[in-house]
């Protein structure tokens, strides 16, 4: 970014500074998270400079700031979504300082148990995103074993 004007560099730094204030997903190390944010900011800054069109009447610095911030927001959301799907249900692993408890924790755990737990987690995750009425209908169909016609009569 040495070839860019100081105002453009400042705009990119401001956007990356703002992104560093957001909560970091737990599966990222703090140093690596900041390095990744900086790398994305630099790449998007260069891309924004190439895509910039003066005829639109937007200052280059504002354009760069928005492009970088949008890219960092997207990255932030994707990483939290990744964590929610792949790591949000996992228990904390014991530190080496606390001793290796992995043999005790994993004793008796089979692939079937892990698959069942994963399916349970996914079902709960999906159900949380439904409206109250949708959850009631699912409960009535699968737990109360009512037909759709019976449920419609109750409404």
ROPAMI-790404 format. One line per 10 residues: number of its first residue (from 1); their letters; for each residue x, y, z of C-alpha. Coordinates in Angstrom, 3 decimals, decimal comma. Layout:
NUM> A> X/Y/Z | ... .
//
This chain:
1> XXXXXXXXXX> 0,000/0,000/0,000 | 3,034/2,234/-0,223 | 2,036/3,540/-3,645 | -1,339/4,804/-2,436 | -2,076/8,297/-1,175 | -1,965/8,839/2,597 | -5,712/9,616/2,636 | -6,535/6,283/1,001 | -4,226/4,452/3,413 | -5,860/6,243/6,339 .
11> XXXXXXXXXX> -9,334/5,240/5,099 | -8,304/1,573/4,875 | -6,669/1,719/8,307 | -9,790/3,292/9,802 | -11,982/0,518/8,413 | -9,634/-2,209/9,648 | -9,376/-0,505/13,067 | -13,160/-0,559/13,326 | -13,231/-4,248/12,395 | -10,662/-5,035/15,086 .
21> XXXXXXXXXX> -13,131/-3,711/17,679 | -15,652/-6,449/16,831 | -15,704/-9,666/18,806 | -13,255/-12,184/17,439 | -14,627/-15,678/16,749 | -13,260/-18,075/19,387 | -11,639/-20,386/16,853 | -9,227/-17,598/15,823 | -6,055/-16,595/17,629 | -5,946/-12,837/18,336 .
31> XXXXXXXXXX> -2,730/-12,208/16,411 | -3,831/-14,261/13,389 | -7,239/-12,541/13,406 | -5,636/-9,089/13,220 | -3,219/-10,216/10,518 | -6,103/-11,609/8,449 | -8,084/-8,385/8,856 | -5,070/-6,375/7,682 | -4,503/-8,665/4,700 | -8,148/-8,432/3,626 .
41> XXXXXXXXXX> -8,099/-4,652/4,071 | -4,995/-4,323/1,876 | -6,377/-6,555/-0,868 | -9,750/-4,808/-0,917 | -8,080/-1,388/-0,879 | -6,159/-2,213/-4,034 | -9,254/-3,678/-5,648 | -11,289/-0,588/-4,721 | -8,654/1,707/-6,242 | -8,853/-0,212/-9,519 .
51> XXXXXXXXXX> -12,663/-0,213/-9,530 | -13,016/3,443/-8,543 | -14,981/5,663/-10,942 | -14,548/9,417/-10,438 | -17,638/10,152/-12,525 | -19,908/8,871/-9,753 | -18,954/11,833/-7,560 | -17,830/9,824/-4,531 | -14,437/10,641/-3,007 | -11,893/7,848/-3,347 .
61> XXXXXXXXXX> -11,276/7,734/0,408 | -14,985/7,221/1,184 | -15,256/4,574/-1,519 | -12,233/2,684/-0,166 | -13,485/2,938/3,426 | -16,890/1,494/2,523 | -15,507/-1,289/0,318 | -13,038/-2,381/3,005 | -15,625/-2,217/5,772 | -18,145/-4,227/3,732 .
71> XXXXXXXXXX> -15,543/-6,890/2,935 | -14,504/-7,128/6,581 | -18,128/-7,387/7,730 | -18,683/-10,232/5,297 | -15,546/-12,001/6,504 | -16,573/-11,489/10,133 | -20,062/-12,921/9,505 | -18,715/-15,910/7,586 | -16,270/-16,759/10,370 | -18,954/-16,543/13,057 .
81> XXXXXXXXXX> -21,255/-18,676/10,889 | -18,446/-21,210/10,485 | -17,961/-21,281/14,242 | -21,705/-21,658/14,852 | -21,877/-24,691/12,569 | -18,523/-26,346/13,219 | -17,438/-25,334/16,690 | -20,201/-23,712/18,679 | -21,405/-26,949/20,269 | -17,999/-28,337/21,175 .
91> XXXXXXXXXX> -16,957/-28,365/24,826 | -13,790/-26,567/25,820 | -10,741/-28,786/25,462 | -8,660/-29,176/28,618 | -5,402/-27,254/28,638 | -2,170/-29,172/29,018 | -1,559/-27,324/32,282 | -4,712/-28,918/33,686 | -3,596/-32,359/32,616 | -4,694/-34,559/29,745 .
101> XXXXXXXXXX> -8,299/-35,486/30,392 | -9,021/-36,521/26,807 | -8,884/-40,247/27,531 | -11,460/-39,868/30,314 | -13,684/-37,541/28,288 | -13,659/-39,752/25,177 | -14,131/-43,045/27,002 | -17,276/-44,747/25,711 | -17,850/-42,197/22,938 | -18,668/-43,792/19,590 .
111> XXXXXXXXXX> -19,214/-42,386/16,130 | -22,943/-43,033/16,489 | -23,075/-40,978/19,686 | -21,210/-38,103/18,036 | -23,467/-38,206/14,974 | -26,588/-38,235/17,144 | -25,292/-35,295/19,199 | -24,427/-33,385/16,027 | -27,925/-33,990/14,614 | -29,476/-32,861/17,905 .
121> XXXXXXXXXX> -27,399/-29,694/17,813 | -28,412/-28,917/14,220 | -32,102/-29,490/14,981 | -31,929/-27,140/17,970 | -30,054/-24,568/15,894 | -32,733/-24,647/13,180 | -35,636/-24,629/15,636 | -34,269/-21,506/17,332 | -34,611/-19,654/14,049 | -38,288/-20,522/13,551 .
131> XXXXXXXXXX> -41,204/-18,430/14,727 | -43,182/-19,518/17,782 | -46,081/-20,676/15,585 | -43,796/-22,777/13,372 | -42,307/-24,448/16,449 | -45,829/-25,210/17,743 | -46,797/-26,858/14,458 | -43,652/-29,005/14,469 | -44,328/-30,041/18,075 | -47,935/-30,947/17,250 .
141> XXXXXXXXXX> -46,985/-32,992/14,180 | -43,946/-34,869/15,518 | -44,448/-35,083/19,274 | -48,234/-34,923/19,660 | -48,716/-36,936/16,422 | -51,520/-34,723/15,147 | -52,366/-34,542/11,468 | -52,247/-31,308/9,496 | -56,041/-31,342/9,334 | -56,290/-31,548/13,132 .
151> XXXXX> -53,816/-28,711/13,543 | -55,764/-26,576/11,048 | -58,965/-27,093/13,071 | -57,221/-25,808/16,196 | -56,162/-22,552/14,531 .
//
